[in-house]
Amino acid sequence: MKALIIVDVQNDFLPGGTLAVPAGDEVIAEINRRSSGFDLVVATQDWHPANHGSFASAHSDGKLFELGELDGLPQMLWPDHCVQGSYGAALAEALDQKPIAAIFHKGMDARVDSYSGFFDNGRKHKTGLEDYLKGMGVARMAVCGLAADYCVFYTARDALELGFKVEIILDATRAIDNDQWKTIQREFKQSGGKLI
């Protein structure tokens, strides 16, 4: 069985959002077009409490896009984004949600971020995505969504490490930093992943 994993296609990551990914809205039509070609479609959703430690506003000396530390791990300090229940946290209205069988929230612990759809960044807590996919008999997956160089990559990398065969759909993802994304693509391919 092959699954499509739609990562964080949420209002705050689209133009006008608090952490907009350049051209992030361009992925939606491609995701909608491809969804019917999979046996199973699931989505992840960044779902932060208002006091999340990855927010620069949670630190008295925090500066946006500066590397800090959270729970003993390196942490980029972001603008407040995808706060639970907010408009910014909602999946994009233009995203066809009918094919989505399940949505997995991540980033709910204020003390640690969660780029991956499978684990928090410290790999202490699972989101339930792995058990769900394995329970459904998924062996292969394609990953798409936002942002390519963070949550899409970490989700795809963890899926590889968990034994899934993984592809990233390049036309259905966009990066925050395109130079970083090129480096990450090489790393992903060297780890056994595919780019389509």
N, C-alpha and C positions, 0 to 999 in steps of 0.2 A: 504494500500500500504506500502511496506517495502523498505527502501532505504539503500544503502551502502554509508557511508561517509568515503572517503579516505583522511586522514589528512597528509598533508605536506610530501609526498614522493618525496622529492626534492634532487638534487645532493649535496647540502651542508650538508645534514643530512646523506649521505651515506659514506662509507669508502673513504678516500681521500678528503672529503669535509671539509670546515672550522669548522663545528660543527657536526662532524660525530657521529652518535648514534652507539654504539657497535653493530655489526651484523645487522645494519639497512637494508642492502641490502637483507637480508634473508626474509623480509616481501613481497617482490615484487611478487615472484612466487605464494605465497599463496593468495595474493590479486587478481592476474590475474585469478587464478583458481576459486575463489569464485564469481567474479563479475557477472557472468551470472545467478547466483541464486537470483538476486534482481530485483525488478520492476523498480528501478531508481538507478543510480550511480552518485554521485557528488564528487568533490574533493575540498579541501582547499589548498591554496598556500600562504606561508609566502612571503610577497612582500614589503620589507623594502626600504625606501629611504636610500641613502648612509650615511646620517648623523643621523641615527636612535639612539635615546637615550638609547636603550638597549645595544648598542655596547660599550664595554670598551673603544674603541678608541675615542668615543665621549666625554670622560671625562678626564680632565688633570691628575687626580689622580686615574683613574679607573683601577682596576685590574681584570683580567679575573676570572670568576666564583666567584666573590665576591658579596655579597648582598648589593645593594645600594638603591636608591630611584629614581622614575621617576613619575612625575605628582602626587606626594603625595602618591604613592603606593610603596611597596617593589618591588625591581627589581633586578634580577640576571643580572650581567654584562657579556654579551656573546661576543665571537669573532664576527667580521663582518660576516654576513651570509645572504643569500637569498636577495641580493640587486637587486632591480627591474631591469629586463632586462638582468641580468647576467646569465652565465652558471650555477652557483650555485643555482639560484632561479628557474631554469627550472625543470619541473617534470622529474623524472628519465626516461631515454630512454627505459629501459626494462619494464616499467609500461605500460600495454595495455591501451591506452587512448581512444580507440574506444567506449567503453561503457559509458564513462564519458559524461553526459548530460550538466553539468555546472561546472565551476570552480569559487570559491569565494576567492578573495584576502583578506588578513588580515595583520595587522601590518604596514599599510601605513602612519599612523600619527606618525611623528618622536618623538612626545612628550609622547606617551603611547604605551606599547606593547600590543599584542593581542595573547594570547595563544589559546583562544577559537575560533572555527570557526563561532561562532554566534555574539560575542561582543568583543570590546577591553577590556583590563583588568579593566578599570574603569567602564565598562558597560554603557558608555555614547553614544557610536555609534554602530549600528548594521552593520553586513556585508551584509545583505540581504538573508542569508541562511535560517533563520526561515520563512520568508514570502514565499520564493520559495518552501520550503518543504510543508508548509501548503497549499499553492496554488495548489500543485500537489497531495494533498490528502494523504500525508505521515503521518502515525500514529506511525509506528515502524521503528527503524533503528538499524543497526550494525555499529560500529565505529572501524576503524583500521588505521594503519599508524605510524607516528613518531612525536614526541617521546611519549611513553606510559605515562610517569610520568609528562608530561607537556601538550602539545597540544591535544593529544588524550584524556587524562583525562578531561581537562577543556571543551573540546567540548562535551564529553559524559555527564558530570555533568550539563552543561547548557541545554542540550537537555532534560534531566530529569526534570529540573526546569521549562522548557517550556511546559511540559506535554506529551512529546514523551515517548514511551516505548523503552528502550535503552539497547543494548548489546555491549560489547567490545570483539572483536575477538582476543583472546590471541595469537594464532599462527601467526597473521598478524600485530603484533605490537612489538616494542622493546623499552626498557627504557634506559635513561641515567644513572640512579641510581636504581639498582634493589631492594635495601633495601627500598628506598622511594616508589618504585612501589608496593611492597607488602603491605605497610601501606595504600596506596591509593586504592588498590583493596578492602580492607576491608571497607574503607569509602564508596566506590562506591556501594558495595553490600548493606550496611546498608541504603543507600539512595534510594534503590529500583532498582538499576541497576543489570544487569546480566553479567557474564563472561562466554564466550563459547570457 
